[in-house]
Amino acid sequence: MSPYGPGSRLHAGDGKAHPLADTLAGVTLILAAIAIATCMFRSLHLLASWTGLAGIVTAAWGQYVSATTRERFVLVCAGVASAAGFGIGLAHGGLY
């Protein structure tokens, strides 16, 4: 029986708050969504490249400070999406 009660899988997992890791996961998700949405248009390669790069950096920082599997799962998925947007943005014109 879980000491945290029913539904503890939806929370941080260890019963403690992790505001920095949760914030980094949310920011990485937003940056990944922007990078993926804009990498499809050649004229938006600057936005896709820079948001993808920022998403990779925030995902790496979040991995460094994360404490639970849930945070790491979100960070890895969003980091990979950011990297995909970054790569396609580079292929369409790069950072400059």
C-alpha positions in Angstrom: 0.0 0.0 0.0 1.3 3.4 -1.0 2.1 5.8 1.9 0.9 8.7 -0.2 -2.6 7.5 -0.7 -4.6 6.8 -3.8 -3.8 8.9 -6.8 -0.2 9.5 -5.8 1.0 8.6 -9.3 -0.5 11.8 -10.6 1.6 13.9 -8.2 5.4 14.3 -7.9 5.8 10.6 -6.7 7.7 11.2 -3.5 5.2 13.4 -1.8 7.3 16.5 -2.1 6.9 19.6 -4.2 9.4 20.2 -7.0 8.6 23.6 -8.3 11.9 24.1 -10.3 11.7 20.8 -12.1 8.0 21.2 -12.8 8.5 24.7 -14.2 11.4 23.5 -16.4 9.3 20.7 -17.7 6.4 23.1 -18.5 8.7 25.6 -20.2 10.4 22.8 -22.2 7.0 21.5 -23.3 6.0 25.0 -24.5 9.3 25.5 -26.3 9.0 22.1 -27.9 5.5 22.8 -29.2 6.6 26.1 -30.7 9.7 24.5 -32.3 7.7 21.7 -33.8 4.9 23.9 -35.0 7.2 26.4 -36.7 9.8 24.0 -38.1 7.3 23.1 -40.8 7.6 26.5 -42.4 10.8 27.5 -44.1 10.4 31.2 -43.4 10.2 30.5 -39.7 13.5 28.8 -39.4 14.9 31.4 -37.0 12.0 30.8 -34.5 12.2 27.0 -34.8 15.9 26.9 -34.4 16.1 29.2 -31.4 13.2 27.8 -29.5 14.5 24.3 -30.3 17.9 25.2 -28.9 16.3 26.8 -25.8 14.1 23.7 -25.3 17.2 21.4 -25.5 19.0 23.6 -22.8 16.0 23.7 -20.5 15.4 19.9 -20.9 19.1 19.2 -20.0 18.9 21.6 -17.0 15.6 19.9 -15.9 17.1 16.5 -16.2 19.9 17.7 -13.9 17.6 18.9 -11.2 14.7 16.4 -11.6 13.9 14.0 -8.8 11.0 11.8 -10.1 10.4 9.6 -13.1 7.4 11.7 -14.1 9.5 14.8 -14.4 12.2 13.0 -16.4 9.6 11.4 -18.7 8.1 14.8 -19.6 11.6 16.3 -20.0 12.9 13.6 -22.3 9.8 13.7 -24.5 9.9 17.4 -24.8 13.6 17.5 -25.2 13.5 15.1 -28.1 10.7 17.2 -29.7 12.8 20.3 -29.2 15.8 18.6 -30.8 13.7 17.6 -33.8 12.4 21.2 -34.2 15.9 22.5 -33.8 17.3 20.1 -36.4 14.6 20.8 -39.0 15.0 24.5 -38.3 18.7 24.2 -39.0 18.0 22.3 -42.2 15.7 25.1 -43.4 18.2 27.9 -42.8 19.8 27.8 -39.4 20.1 30.1 -36.4 21.0 33.3 -38.5 
